[in-house]
Amino acid sequence: MSNPPWVPVVKYLVATVLLLSSMLVPLKGGAQVTSNVFQRVLKLRVNAGTNREMTATAFTVDVDGREYLITAKHVVKGLEKEDKIDVFMNDAWKPLNVKIFRCEDPIDIAVLIPPHQLTVNFDLPFDKGSFFYGQDAYFLGFPYGMQTSFHGVNGPYPLAIIKRGTISGTVEVDPSKKAKLILLDGYNNPGFSGGPIVYRDLNQSSVVMNLVAVVSGFYPEVVPVLKKHDINSPADAGDAAKAQPWMIQKRANGTYFEYVVSDTSVSLNTGIVQGYEIAPAIDLIRQHPIGPEAKVLPGNQPGS
């Protein structure tokens, strides 16, 4: 006996509900990122069609009933105070004219004023200093322009990649400017710049995600590139290679070479994510309270 025609539809709806539930319900031992976070994260492009074109991440915050777009300051480097960016929606890049306000150096945060509301206005609390060192944090974005392939969860916008790290410490860069780095033990990649860093408030019995910082980059380690140098025998190797025997190698044909330092260096990812605390951006917003009014959108659809 064949299934009624409505069975596939029901199966699809059940699968969708289960997927959404997995995003919104805390797991044992922790919480996943909730919709008030991931439905605010947007894929950004700047300098389209030039040799400075790049993709990055931005996210919305609501301050005093108005919506603002936040990203890393280095993402909008070279743009004017009023300029055009592109936002990815409905599987295509859409131009968006914005006003740009930049936090003081060294704070790597920029506030963008969109002409209209972009996302849902689900409450996303600013950091209240309620995290604990050693607890999990999450950062969202679009590394190398990648995005999650599931459609529909975020309305017309793509769903960001979510990564997890440990809140390892904080560094006061310039207390007079509220310039503070939040350090995570995790791996950041190009494209996450401008994304939000959030954590679960463990002082709350329910799942409450707080916004703490904006992804700026990672702490690099610059190391020289090694190159091969032919030698007749291990005895002919230099002192550096002799001090580290692995730097002397024998090929399958019986000849030898040593690794020596070249004139080229590369920057390695040390696994220390750097984010600037959000507080200076909130102060900047309150100096320029001109964002569009943040309303409950029809059907709670982002971008309506």
Helices and strands as residue ranges (DSSP letters): H 7-24, H 35-38, E 41-46, E 54-63, E 66-71, G 73-76, E 82-89, E 92-102, E 110-113, E 136-141, G 143-145, E 161-174, G 175-177, E 179-185, E 196-200, E 209-231, G 234-236, H 239-243, G 245-247, E 248-250, E 256-277, H 279-287, G 298-300
